[in-house]
């Protein structure tokens, strides 16, 4: 455009006013055109610069898919169950039945302890139960046999007859004659003692006793046991064994039955005889002999012990004490020797166990190709591997044999020590019993007979006299009752034969066998000092008796004879006077006692007695249960199906009750225990899925499931964590127990979400936006968005803030903010400089 300017100022001033107005309008028009050109140029440059910048800025694509929100934690692989199995009682390992890595089933036996002492305890407890049950049965049903009842009834009848006799003074002329005979006998005895009226027959009898005692002493000293003695003892053993076998088998022969039936017939005949008073002269003679025998026994008891009897008793006591001392010393020495032998054997076992353990592990290393002495391989030491392995295997075999032999010797030593202990207790009890018995006999002889000791002898005399008198008077009701009792006893004996032997019969038969064996063993052994001393005591006693006969009675003998005469005279006076009130009271007391004894046999036990017996049974059964439990604890069982992880015991080793014997793991399912922080565990729930990786297995990825979440926390060094258990199936992956693993647990999952990278989001306060490339020129447009869940790298876009609808789609390119790229998009294309409407918000799409 070409503009022509005026020639001079004067000429211009002369132009009309309209001409000047046109010039100013033209001037401003030119300025507007220039301004518009400059503006268009600036816009072009800005658009060019923006296009260049957008094309060079880094971008990321919008995606659509599932978004998983996870929390992570690490832990180690654990089995479903794992247990270290200890024996519940200590002892010596008898055998181990499993090895490391072995598969075991629930209830399978793993190992045994030596249980012999526990088995003995069970046997003792079972015997205790039987004994307690027997006591209970006795308390509930009573222990009286038919024989006991018949005998008690007979005693009642005899006591009642005595009471009747005391009340009525039923004394016959025969009773008076008997009393007179007793007085005469006592007077003769006194005279004999006072005058020493010893007959030649008495002297001969005493001399014969001395010779027999001397011969017996000589035989004991020389030990001259004849074959006849041995044969007789053997015959006694055989007879006792036969009787024991007969009692055990209950083999009652027809002859036994016939004999019992004959006894019944005899008893019935006697009963009939008593009822009818059919007594023969022989019966009277027998009764008279019984009276004489009873009187002689009473007289002997009244006289008291002779000096030679006291001397013999003193000698017997001294002998028993000496024997007890010798036995105690011998048994103590034997026990000490056995104990030392046991201790030495135990030391040998411990040494053998140490050698065995060393040989065992040396052999293990050698079989793996490693020299146990240096820890290096045989190959690196240029040694022959097979030769070295054989040498260590032979050493292990030798150590095993030595350990077995040591254990066998220890068991033998234990048995010897136990035997010595028991023998010491048994011998001590036997010796002390012999001393006590000898002391009691000596005391009884020194103290003389007591009034109570003479009562049964006097009663026997009275009974014999009464029997003699009844022969001439006929049977009384008491006689008939006694005869009936004999019939009942005979019937009871027959019944017993037919029913078979009882436990008491077996015990008695066994006792006879033991006595016969003991007698046979004694004959087979040389005489002991005690045997010689006993024989010597018999010789001394016989000599003392002979000397006494030749010297006459002592002052003591005379006094005793006078007392006997006084008692006989008192008896005669009593017979002539009849029963006194005291006699009646004494007879009534005997009747009451007899009735009480009979009532006790027939009466059941009281409730407290039965309750006590029942408590005894319960206690014995409890002891048996405890013994069985202790025996069961000596065997180790697998608690569930699993794999043996370790076996730290070997046969022969001594284990404590709390020491681990076998460890078992249940690999039916595996899991990982994760210590999760309190901020993460709030979103973890059972049933959520997890992704597992393993440090030792590169590339291995397994799926897992949250099994459970601990309800309580664990605080370690002020850090609060919760145990989360993730279960998984390893399949064919070679996962081992204890491997380190990392688990990513999916705590939230959004399906089919629009996702943008977190680095593409610009945040100002609570507002979020992204820059989307738009159109062919890829212009960045800022789009405000609403966000949802995020996993730290991707964020869900729930919609655009301005419209509330979704304005992004998969494939849209986002400009990533950087120092070289602007945070917000630049809009243009409008000549007036106004911002055009965002095509994304208005329904348009990027790229067109």
BAKOLKE-725203 format. One record per residue: x, y, z of N, C-alpha, C in turn; residue in one letter. Coordinates in steps of 0.2 Angstrom, whole numbers, plus 5000, padded with zeros to 4 digits. Each point is the difference from the previous one (the first is absolute). Layout:
BEGIN
XYZXYZXYZA;...
END
This chain:
BEGIN
500449945000499650065000500550065000X;499850054996500450064999499650065003X;500250045004499750055003500350074998X;499750044997500350064998499950065006X;500550035002500050055005499950074997X;499850055004499950074998500750034998X;500050054996500650034998500350055005X;499650055003500350045005499550025005X;500250035006499550015005499550064998X;500350054996499550054999499549984995X;500249964996499549984995499449955004X;500349975004499549955004499550045004X;500350065003499650045004499450034996X;500150004994499550044996499549954997X;500149935001499549954998499450015004X;499549974997499350015004500149955006X;499550015005500049965006499849934998X;499649984995499849934998500649964998X;500550044997500549964997500449975006X;500150045005500449985006499749945004X;499350005000499749945003500149944997X;500050004993500149944996500749975002X;500550055000500649975002500149975006X;499750035005500049965007499749935000X;499550004996499649935000500549954996X;500350024995500449964997500649985004X;500350045004500549995004499849945005X;499550015004499849955005499849934996X;499850004994499949944997500649964998X;500550044998500749974999500249975007X;500050045005500249975007499649935001X;499450004999499649945002500249944996X;500150014993500349954996500649975002X;500550055002500649975003499949965006X;499650035005499949965006499749934999X;499550004995499749934999500649954997X;500450034996500549964997500549975006X;500250055004500449985005499749955005X;499350015001499749955005499949934997X;499950004993499949934996500749975001X;500650044999500649975000500249975007X;499850045005500149975007499649945001X;499450004998499649945001500349944996X;500350014994500349954996500649975004X;500450055002500649985004499849965006X;499550025004499849965006499849934998X;499650004995499749934998500649964998X;500450034996500649964998500449975005X;500150055005500449985006499749945004X;499350015001499649955004500049944996X;500050004994499949934996500749975001X;500550044999500749975001500149975007X;499850045005500149975007499649945001X;499350004998499649945001500349944997X;500350014994500249944996500649975004X;500450045004500649985003499949975007X;499450025004499949985007499949935000X;500249965006499949935001499249995001X;499849944998499349995001499949935003X;499349995002499849935002499349994998X;499849944999499449984998499549995005X;499450024999499449985005499849924998X;500049965006499849934999499349995003X;499849944999499349985003500149925002X;499949995006500149935003499850005007X;500249945003499949995007500650035004X;499850035006500550045004500149965007X;500649975001500049965007500450055005X;499750005006500450045005500349955005X;500650005001500449955004500450035006X;500149965005500550015005500449945000X;500750015002500549955000500349995006X;500249945001500449985006500449944999X;500549985004500549954999499949955006X;500249944998500049955006500349934997X;500049955004500349944998499449944999X;500249954996499549954999500049955006X;499349995002499949965006499549944998X;500149945003499549954999499350015003X;499649964998499350015003500049995008X;500449955002500249985007500749985001X;500350025005500749985002500049995008X;500349945002500049985007500749975001X;500350025006500649975003499749955005X;500149934998499749955005500549985005X;499950015006500449975006499649945003X;500449965003499749955004499850035006X;499449985003499750035006500349975006X;500549965000500349975005500849994998X;500450015005500749994998500249925000X;500649994997500249935000500549994995X;500249934999500549984995499649984993X;500250034995499749984993500249934998X;499449964999500149934998500150004993X;499650034996500050004993499750064996X;500350024995499750054996499849974993X;499350014998499749974994500050044994X;500250065000499950054994500750034999X;500050034994500650044998499850074998X;500550044999499850074997499849994993X;499450044999499750004993499549944999X;499949965005499549944999499350035001X;499649974996499350025000499649955006X;499750035004499649975006499350015000X;499649955002499350015001499850015007X;499450035001499850025007499949945004X;500350005006500049945004500649954999X;500450014995500649964999500550005006X;500349955002500550005005500650024997X;500350055004500650034998500649985004X;500049995006500549975004499849975007X;500449965003499849975006500650025005X;499750005007500550015005500049935004X;500549985003500149945004499450005005X;499549965000499450005004499949945005X;500649975001499949945005499850025007X;500350055002499850025007499250035000X;499850034995499350024999499649944999X;500249954997499549944999500049975007X;500550005004499949975007499650045004X;500050074999499550045004499349984998X;499949994994499349984997499849945004X;500449955000499949935003499850015007X;500450045004499950015007499350045001X;499950054996499350035000499449964999X;500149954995499549954999499949965006X;500549985003499949965006499750045005X;500250065001499650045005499350014999X;499850004993499350004999499649945002X;500349944998499749945002500049995008X;500550035003500049995008499450055002X;500050064998499450045002499349984998X;500049974994499349974999499849945004X;500549965002499949955005499850025006X;500350065003499850035006499250025000X;499950034994499350034999499549945000X;500249954996499549945000499949975007X;500650005004499949975007499550055004X;500150064999499650055004499350004998X;499949984993499350004998499649945001X;500449945000499749945001500249965006X;500550025003500349965006500549954997X;500449985005500549954998499949935004X;499550005003499949935004499849954996X;500349945001499949944996499549965004X;499749954997499549955004500449975006X;500649984999500449985006500050045005X;500250074999500050055005499350015004X;499550004996499350005003499949945004X;500149944998499949945004500450005006X;500750025000500450005006499750065005X;499850054997499850065005499349975003X;499649974996499449975003500149955006X;500649964999500249955004500250035007X;500450064999500250035006499550035004X;499550034996499450035004499649945004X;500049944997499649955003500449985006X;500749995000500449985005500050055006X;500050074998499950055005499450005004X;499449994996499449995003499949945005X;500349954998500049945004500450015007X;500650044999500450025006499650045004X;499650054997499650045004499549975004X;499749954997499449965003500349965006X;500649974999500349975005500250045006X;500350064999500150055005499450025004X;499550014996499450025004499749955004X;499949944998499749945004500549975004X;500650015000500549965004500049934998X;499949984994499949944997500649965000X;500249985006500649965001499949935002X;500349964996499849925001500649985005X;499849945003500649965004500650004996X;500049994993500649994996500450075001X;499650065000500450065001500450005006X;499649985006500450005006500649955000X;499949944997500549965000500650034996X;499950034994500550034997500450055004X;499650045003500350055005500549975005X;499749945003500449975005500649974997X;499949974994500649974996500550064999X;499850064998500550054999500450025006X;499650005006500350015007500549955001X;499949944999500449945001500650014996X;499950014993500650014996500450065002X;499750055002500550065002500449985006X;499649975005500449985006500649954998X;499949954996500549964998500650044996X;499850054996500550044997500450035005X;499750035005500350045005500549955004X;499849955001500449955004500649984996X;499949994993500549984996500550054999X;499850075000500550054999500450015007X;499649995006500350015006500549955001X;499949944998500449945002500549984994X;499950034994500449984995499949934998X;499449985000499849934999500049994992X;500649994998500149994993500149924998X;499649984996500049924999500649994995X;500249945000500549984995499850014992X;499350004999499850014993500150074999X;499950055005500150074998500750014998X;500549975004500750014999500249974993X;499749954999500249974993499750044994X;499450035001499750044995500550064999X;500250035006500450064999500749994997X;500349945002500649984997499949994992X;499549974998499849994993500050074996X;499650045004500050074997500750034999X;500449995005500750034999500449974994X;499949935000500449974994499750024993X;499350005000499850034993500250074999X;500050045005500250074998500850004998X;500449965004500750004998500149974993X;499649954998500149974993499850054995X;499450045002499850054995500550054999X;500450025006500550055000500649984995X;500249935001500549984996499850004993X;499449984998499850004993500050074997X;499850055004500050064998500750034998X;500549985005500650034999500449974994X;499949934999500349974995499750014993X;499350025000499750004994499849944997X;500049945004499949944997499349994998X;499850024994499349994998500049944996X;499649955002499949944997499650004993X;500149954996499650004994499250005002X;499949965005499350005002499750065002X;500450055003499850065002499850044994X;500550004995499850044993499449974997X;500049935000499449974997499350025003X;500150005007499450025004499850074998X;500550055000499850074998499850014993X;500349964995499750004994499349984999X;499949945004499349985000499550055003X;500250045005499650055003499950054994X;500550024997499950054994499549984995X;500149934998499549984995499349995003X;500049985006499350005003499750075000X;500450055002499750075000499850024993X;500549994995499850024993499449974998X;499949935001499449974998499450035003X;500050015007499550035003499850074997X;500650044999499850074997499749994993X;500249954996499749994993499349985001X;499949965005499349985001499650065002X;500250045004499650065002499950054995X;500550014996500050044994499549984995X;500049934998499549984995499449985003X;499950005007499449985003499849934998X;500549954999499849934998499949965006X;499450015002499749965006499849934997X;500349955003499949934998499449975003X;499749944997499549975003500249985007X;500649985002500249985006499950065005X;500250064998499950065004499350015002X;499549994995499350015002499849945004X;500249944999499849955004500350015008X;500650025000500250025007499650055004X;499850054996499650065003499349975002X;499849954995499349985002500049955006X;500649975001500149955006500050045006X;500450065000500050055005499350025002X;499650014995499350025002499649955003X;500149944998499749945003500249995007X;500750015001500249995007499750065005X;500050064997499750055004499349995002X;499649974994499349995002499949945005X;500549954999499949955005500250035007X;500550045001500150035006499550045003X;499650044995499450035002499549965003X;499949954996499549955003500249975006X;500649985001500349975006499950055006X;500150074999499950055005499350005002X;499650004995499250015001499849945005X;500349944998499749945004500449985006X;500650035001500449985005500349945000X;500249974994500249944998500850005000X;500350005006500750015001500349935002X;500649984998500349945001500550015006X;500349945003500550015005500650034997X;500149994993500650034997499950085000X;499450024999499950075000500250035007X;499849975005500150025007500850005001X;500349954998500850005000500350064997X;499750014994500350064996499950065004X;499450015003499850065003500550015006X;500149945004500450015006500850024998X;500249974994500650024997500150074999X;499450034997500050074998500150045007X;499649985005500050045006500850005003X;500349945000500749995002500450054996X;500050004994500450044996499950085001X;499450025001499850075001500350025007X;499949955005500350025007500750014999X;500449954996500750015000500250064997X;499750024995500250074997499950055004X;499450005004499950065005500550005005X;500249945003500549995005500750034998X;500249984993500650034998500050074999X;499450034998500050074999500050045007X;499749975005500050035007500750005003X;500449954998500749995003500550064997X;499850024994500450054997500749974997X;500450054998500649984996500549975004X;500449954998500549975004500750044998X;500550005004500650044999500349984993X;500049944999500349984993499650034994X;499350005001499650034995500250084999X;500150035006500250074999500750014997X;500449955002500750004997500049994992X;499649954998499949994993499750064997X;499550035003499750064996500550065000X;500450005005500550065000500549984994X;500249945000500549984994499750014994X;499449984999499650024993500050074999X;499950045005500050074998500750034998X;500549985004500750024998500249974993X;499849944999500149984993499650044995X;499450025001499650044995500450064999X;500250045006500350064999500750004996X;500449945001500650004997499949984992X;499549964999499849994993499750064996X;499750045004499750074997500650044998X;500550015005500650044999500449974994X;500149944999500449974995499650014993X;499449995000499650014994500050074998X;499950055005500050074998500750024997X;500549985003500750014997500149974993X;499849944999500149974994499650034994X;499350025002499650034995500250074998X;500350045005500250074999500650004996X;500549955001500649994995499849994993X;499549955000499849984993499650064996X;499650035004499750064997500550054998X;500550025004500550054998500449984994X;500249945000500349974994499650014994X;499449985000499550004994499950074998X;500050055005499950074998500650034997X;500649985002500650024997500049984993X;499849934999500149974993499550044996X;499450025003499550044995500250064998X;500450045005500250074998500649994995X;500449955001500549994995499749984993X;499549965000499749994994499650064997X;499750045004499750064997500650054997X;500650005003500550044997500249974994X;500049944999500249974994499550014994X;499450005002499450024995500150074998X;500150055005500150074998500650014995X;500649965002500650014995499849974994X;499649944999499949974994499550044996X;499550045003499650044997500350064997X;500550035003500450054998500449984993X;500349945001500449974994499549994994X;499449975002499549984995499850074996X;499950055004499750064997500650034995X;500650005003500650034996500049954993X;500049945001500149954994499450014995X;499450015003499450014996500150064995X;500150065003500150064996500650004996X;500649975002500549994996499949964994X;499649955001499849954994499550044995X;499550045003499650054996500450044996X;500550035003500450054996500449964994X;500349945002500449964996499549984994X;499449985001499649974995499850064995X;500150065003499850064995500750024997X;500549965001500750024996500450055004X;499950015006500350055004500449975006X;500750025000500449985005499850035007X;499849955005499750035006500650045004X;500649984999500650035004500150074997X;500050014994500250074997499450044997X;499449964999499550044997500050014992X;500649974998500150004992499849944997X;499950004993499849944997500549964999X;499949935000500549954999500450014993X;499650034995500350014993500550055001X;499950065003500550055001500649985004X;499949955004500649985004500349944997X;499849984994500349954996499949935004X;499549995003499949945003499449954997X;500149945000499549964997499350005004X;499550024997499450025003499749935003X;500049954995499649945002500449975006X;500750005000500349975006499950045006X;500050075000499950045006499349985003X;499550004995499349995002499949935003X;500449954998499949935003500350005007X;500650045001500350005006499550045005X;499750054999499650035004499349965001X;499849974995499449955001500249955005X;500649975000500249955004500150025007X;500250075001500150035006499350015004X;499550024996499350005002499849945002X;500149944996499749945002500449975007X;500650025001500449985006499750045006X;499950064999499750045005499349985002X;499649984995499349975001500149945005X;500449964998500149935004500250025007X;500550045000500250025007499550035004X;499650044997499450035004499549955002X;499949954995499549955002500249965006X;500749985000500249965005500050045007X;500250064999500050045007499350015002X;499550014996499350005002499849935003X;500249954997499849935003500349995007X;500750025001500350005006499650045005X;499850064998499750045005499349975002X;499749974996499349975001500249945005X;500549964999500149955005500250035007X;500450055000500250035006499450035004X;499550034996499450035003499649945003X;500049944997499649945002500449985007X;500650004999500449975006499950055006X;500050064999499950055005499350005003X;499549994996499349995002500049945004X;500349954998499949935004500450015006X;500550035000500450015007499650045005X;499750064997499550045005499549965002X;499649964996499449965002500349955005X;500549974999500349945004500150035007X;500350065000500250035006499450025005X;499550024996499350025004499749935002X;500049954996499749945002500449965006X;500650004999500449975005500050045007X;500050064999499950045006499449995004X;499450004996499449995003499949935003X;500349954997500049935002500450005007X;500650034999500449995006499750045006X;499850064999499650035006499449975002X;499749964996499449965002500249955005X;500649974998500349945004500250035007X;500350065000500250025006499450025004X;499550034997499450025004499749945003X;499949954996499749945002500449965006X;500650004999500549975006499950055006X;500050064999499950045006499349995004X;499550004995499349995003500049935004X;500349954997500049945003500450005007X;500550035000500450015006499650045005X;499750054998499650045005499549965003X;499649964996499549965002500249955005X;500649974999500249955005500250035006X;500450065000500250045006499450025004X;499550034997499450025003499649955003X;500049944997499649955003499350004997X;499649955001499350004997499550065003X;499650034996499550055003499449965001X;499650045004499349975002499649984994X;500150054995499649994994500349944996X;500649985000500349944997499749945003X;499950005006499749945004499349994998X;499650054999499349994999499849954994X;500350014994499849954995500249935002X;500649995004500249935002499549975005X;499850055005499549985005499449984996X;499850044995499449994997500049934996X;500649984997500149944997499949945005X;500350015006499949955005499349995002X;499650065001499349995001499649974995X;500250024994499649974994500149934999X;500749985002500149924999499649975006X;500050035006499649965005499350004999X;499850064997499250004998499949954995X;500449994995499949954995500049935003X;500449995005500149935003499349995004X;499850055004499450005003499449994996X;500050034994499449994996499949934997X;500649965000500049944997499549955004X;500050025007499649965004499350035001X;499950064998499450035001499550014993X;500449994995499650014994500150074997X;499950014993500150064997499550065002X;500350055002499650065001499950044994X;499550055000499950044994500650034997X;500550025004500650034998500449954996X;500049935003500449954996499749994993X;499350005000499749984994500150064995X;500150065003500150064995500849994998X;500449985004500749994998500149954995X;499649945001500049954995499750024993X;499550045001499750034994500550044996X;500450045004500550044997500549964996X;500249945003500549964996499749974993X;499349995001499749984994500050054994X;499850065003500050064995500750014997X;500550005005500750014997500249954995X;499849935001500249954995499650024994X;499450025000499650024994500450054996X;500250055004500350064997500749984997X;500349955003500749984997499849964993X;499549965000499849974994499850054994X;499650055003499850064995500650034997X;500550015005500750044997500349954995X;500049945001500449954996499750014993X;499350005000499650014993500150064997X;500150065004500050074997500750014997X;500549975003500750014998500450045004X;500750014999500450045005499950075000X;500150045006500050075000500750035000X;500050065000500750045000500449985006X;499649995006500449985006500349934999X;499649954997500349944999500650004996X;500050044995500650004995500650035004X;499850055004500650035004500349955005X;499549965003500349955005500449954997X;499749974994500449954996500750034998X;500050064997500650034998500550015006X;499750015006500550015006500349935002X;499649954999500349935001500549984995X;499950024994500649994995500650045002X;499950065002500650055002500349975006X;499749975005500349975006500449944998X;499749964995500349944998500650014997X;500050054995500650024996500550035005X;499850045005500550035004500349945004X;499749955003500249955003500549964996X;499849984994500549974995500650044999X;500050064999500650054999500450005006X;499750005006500450005006500449935001X;499749954998500349935001500650004995X;499950034994500650004995500550055001X;500050045005500550055002500349985006X;500750025001500349985007499650045006X;500149975006499750035005500250075002X;499650055002500250065002500250015007X;500350055002500150015007499450005005X;499550034997499350005004499849935001X;500049954994499849935001500449975006X;500650015000500549975005499850025007X;499950075000499850035007499349975002X;499549994996499449985002500149935002X;500449964997500149935002500349995007X;500550055001500350005006499650025006X;499550054998499550025005499649945002X;499849964995499649945002500449955004X;500649994999500449965005500050035007X;500150075000500150035007499349995003X;499550014997499349995003499949935002X;500249954996499949935002500449995006X;500750025001500449995005499750035007X;499750064999499750045005499449965003X;499649974995499549965003500249945003X;500549974998500349945004500250025006X;500450055001500350025006499450025005X;499550034998499450025004499749935003X;499949954996499749945002500449975006X;500750004999500449975005500150045006X;499950075000500150045006499350015004X;499549994997499350025003499850074999X;499450015002499750064998500350065004X;499950064997500350065003499450035005X;500250055003499550045004499550034996X;500250024994499550024996499549954997X;500349944999499549944998499649985006X;500250015006499649985005499450055001X;500250064999499550065001499449994995X;500349984994499549994994499549945002X;500349955002499649945002499550025005X;500250045005499650015006499450054997X;500150044995499550044997499549964996X;500349954997499649954996499549965005X;500349985005499649975005499450045003X;500250065001499550055003499550014995X;500150014994499550014995499649944999X;500349945000499649945000499549995006X;500250025005499650005006499450055000X;500250064997499550054999499549974995X;500249974995499649974995499549955003X;500349965004499649955003499450035005X;500350055003499550045005499450034995X;500250034995499550034995499649954998X;500249944998499649954997499549975005X;500250005006499549985006499550055001X;500250074999499550055002499650024995X;500149994993499650024995500250074997X;499750024995500250064996499950065005X;500450055000499950065003499850064996X;499750055002499850064996500650024995X;500650005002500550024996500149954994X;499949935002500049954994499550014995X;499450025003499450014995500250064996X;500250055003500250064996500549994995X;500549965002500549984995499849964994X;499549955002499749964995499650044995X;499650055003499650054996500450044995X;500650025003500450044996500349964994X;500149945001500249954994499549994995X;499450005002499449994996499950064996X;500150065003499950074997500650004994X;500649985002500550014995499949954994X;499749945002499949964994499550024996X;499450035003499550034995500350064996X;500450045004500350064996500449984994X;500449945001500449984995499649974994X;499449975002499649974994499650064997X;499850055004499750064996500450034996X;500750015002500450034996500249974993X;499949935000500149964994499450014995X;499450015003499450004996499850074998X;500250055004499850074999500450034994X;499750034996500350044994500550055003X;500450034996500550055002499650075001X;500250045004499750075000500150044994X;499650054999500150054995500650035000X;500350025005500750035000500549954998X;499949945002500549954998500049994992X;499450004997499949994993500250064996X;499950065003500250064997500850005000X;500349985005500750005001500349954994X;499749945000500249954995499950034993X;499550034999499950034993500550054998X;500150045005500550054999500749974999X;500249945003500649974999500049974993X;499449984997500049974993500150064995X;499750065002500150064995500750025000X;500350005006500750025001500449954996X;499949945001500449954996499950014993X;499450014997499950014993500350064998X;500050055004500450064998500749994999X;500349975005500749985000500249964993X;499549954999500149964994500050054993X;499550045000500050054995500650044999X;500350025006500650044999500549964998X;500149945002500549954998500049994992X;499349994998500049994992500250064997X;499850065002500150074997500850005000X;500349995005500850005000500349964995X;499749945000500249954995499950024993X;499450034998499950034994500550064998X;500250035005500450064999500749984998X;500249945001500649974997500049994993X;499550004997499949994992499850074997X;500450024995499850064997499649994993X;499550034999499549994995500050074996X;499949994993499950064996499350035001X;500050065001499350035002499650024993X;500350004994499750014994500449974994X;499750004994500449984994500550064999X;500649984998500550054999500749974998X;500550045000500749984998500450015006X;500549965002500550005005500550064998X;500050055005500550054998500749995004X;500049975006500649995003499949955005X;500649965002499949945005500750015004X;500050045005500650015004500249955005X;499649945000500249955005500249944996X;500449955004500249944997499949955005X;499949934998499949955005500650005005X;499849995007500550005005500150065003X;499850064997500150065003499550015006X;500150055005499650015005499750074999X;499350005000499750064998499650035006X;499950065001499650035005499350014997X;499550015005499350004998499850064996X;500450065000499950064996500450004994X;500449964998500550004995499649984993X;500150034995499749984993500349944998X;499649954998500249944998499949994992X;499550024998499850004992499650074999X;500250034994499650064998499649984993X;499450025000499649984994499750064997X;500050004993499650064997499549974995X;499450035001499449994995500150044994X;500249974994500050044994499449994996X;499449985003499450004996499850064997X;500250065003499950074998500650045003X;500250054996500550055002499750075000X;500350045004499850075001500650045002X;499950075000500550045001499750055006X;500450005005499950055006500350074999X;499650054999500250074999499850045006X;500550045002499950055005499850064996X;499450025000499750064997499950065004X;500250064998500050065004499250015001X;499950045006499350025001499750044995X;500450044996499650044995499849964994X;500349954999499949964994499449945002X;500149985006499649945002499250025000X;499950065001499350025001499649984993X;500450004994499649984994500149934998X;500349965004500149934999499449965003X;499749954996499549965003500149934997X;499849955004500049934998499649994993X;500349964996499849994993500250044994X;500450055002500350044995500649974996X;500150014994500549974996500750035001X;500549964998500750035001500449974995X;500650044998500549984995500649995004X;500349945000500649985003500649994996X;500550035002500749994997500549975005X;500549974998500549975005500750024998X;500450025005500750024999500449954997X;499949935002500449954997499849974994X;499450024997499749974994499950064995X;500550024997499950054995499549994995X;499550044999499550004995499449965002X;500049975006499549965002499450045003X;499450004998499550045003499449955001X;499750005006499549965002499450045003X;499449974999499450045002499949975008X;499750055004499949985007499350035002X;499849985006499450035003500150015007X;499750065002500150025007499649955004X;500349965005499749955004499750035006X;500350045004499850035005500450065002X;499750055004500350065003500050005007X;500650005004500050005007499650065003X;499549985005499650065003500450045005X;500649985002500450035005500750024997X;500350055002500650024997500649975004X;500650014997500649985003500550075000X;500250015006500450075000500849975001X;500450024996500749995000500450064999X;500350025005500450075001499650064997X;499450005004499550054999499750004993X;500149954996499750004993499449955001X;499450024998499449965000499949974993X;499949935000499949964994499449955002X;499749984994499549945001500249954996X;499949935002500249954996499549984995X;500250004994499549984994500349934997X;499549964999500249934998499749994992X;500549994996499850004993500149924998X;499549974998500149934998500149994992X;500449954998500149994993500149934998X;499949984994500249934998500650014995X;500649975002500650004996499949974994X;499649954999500049964994500649964998X;500350014994500649974999500650055001X;499950065003500550045002500449985006X;500749994999500449975006500050055006X;499550015003500050055006500249965006X;500550025004500249975006499850045006X;499949965006499850035006500650055002X;499850065002500450055003500350054994X;499849994994500250054995499750065001X;500350064998499850075001499550014994X;499550045001499550014995499750075001X;499850034995499650075000499349994997X;499550025004499449994998499750074999X;499650014994499750064998499249985001X;499750035005499349985001499550064997X;499649974996499550054996499450015005X;500050075002499550025005499450034997X;500150034994499550034996500149994993X;499449994996500149994993499450034996X;500250054995499450034996500049974993X;499549984998499949974994499950054994X;500349994994499950034994500050085001X;500550025004500150075001500450044995X;499950074999500450044996500650025005X;500649994997500650005004500550054997X;500350045004500550054998500649995004X;500650014998500650005004500050065005X;500249985006500150055005500450064998X;500549994996500550054999499750054994X;499449984998499750044995499550055003X;499949995006499550045004500350065003X;499750064999500250065004499550025005X;500350015006499550015006500250075003X;499450045001500150065003499450005005X;500349995007499550005005499649935000X;499450014999499649944999499749984993X;500350054995499849994993500549964997X;499849964995500449964996499950014993X;500550004995499950014993500549964996X;499949994994500549974995500050044994X;500550004996500150034993499949954995X;499550014996499849954995500250034993X;500449974996500150024993499450004996X;499850064996499450004997500250034992X;499649974996500050024993500649974996X;500150024994500549974996500750035002X;499950065003500750035002500249985007X;499649965003500249975007500050065005X;499650045000500050065005499849975006X;500450025006499849985007499450045002X;499549965003499450045003500049975007X;499950055005500049985007499349985001X;499949945003499349975002500049995007X;499650035004499949985007499649945001X;500349965004499749935001499849985007X;499649955001499849975007500449945000X;500349995006500449935000499749965006X;500149934999499849955004500649965003X;500049945000500549965003500750004997X;500549995003500750004998500449955003X;500549974996500449955002500750035001X;500150064999500750035001500350024993X;499849974995500250014993499550024995X;499449975001499450024996499550025005X;499550054997499550035003499449994996X;499449985003499449994997499750074999X;499750024994499750064998499249995000X;499750025004499349995001499550054995X;500350054998499750054996500350074999X;499850044996500350074999499650045005X;500450055003499750045005499450044998X;500150034994499650054997499349974998X;500049944998499349974998499849955004X;500549975004499849945004499949944996X;500150004993500049944996500849984998X;500049944998500749984998500150034993X;500650035000500250034993500749984998X;500349955003500649964998499849934998X;500449984995499949934998500749974999X;500049935000500749974999500350024993X;500650015000500450024994500250085000X;499650045004500150075000500750015003X;500450054997500750015002500050065004X;500349995006500150055005500750035000X;500150075001500650035000500250005007X;500649975001500349995007500350075002X;499950025006500350075002500749995001X;500450054998500750005001500250075000X;500750025001500250065000500050034994X;500049964994500050034993499350014998X;499549975003499450014997499550045005X;499650044997499550035005499549965004X;499850025006499549965004499450004997X;499850064997499350014997500050014993X;499549984996500050004993499950074998X;500250024994499950074997499549994994X;499550045001499550004995500150064995X;499749994994500150064995499549994994X;500150034995499649994994499450065000X;500050045004499550055000500350075000X;499850044994500450064999499850055005X;499550005003499850045006500449995006X;500449945000500349995006499649965006X;499449984998499649965005500249935000X;499849965006500249935000499449964997X;500249964995499449964997499749955005X;499449974998499749955004500449935000X;500249975006500449945000499549944996X;500349984994499649954997499949935004X;500449995005499949945004499450005004X;499950075003499550015004499350014996X;500150024994499450014996499849944996X;500349955001499849944997500549984994X;500550044999500549994995500549955002X;500449974996500549955002500750034998X;500549985003500750024998500149974993X;500550034996500149984994499550014995X;499550045000499550014995499550035004X;
END
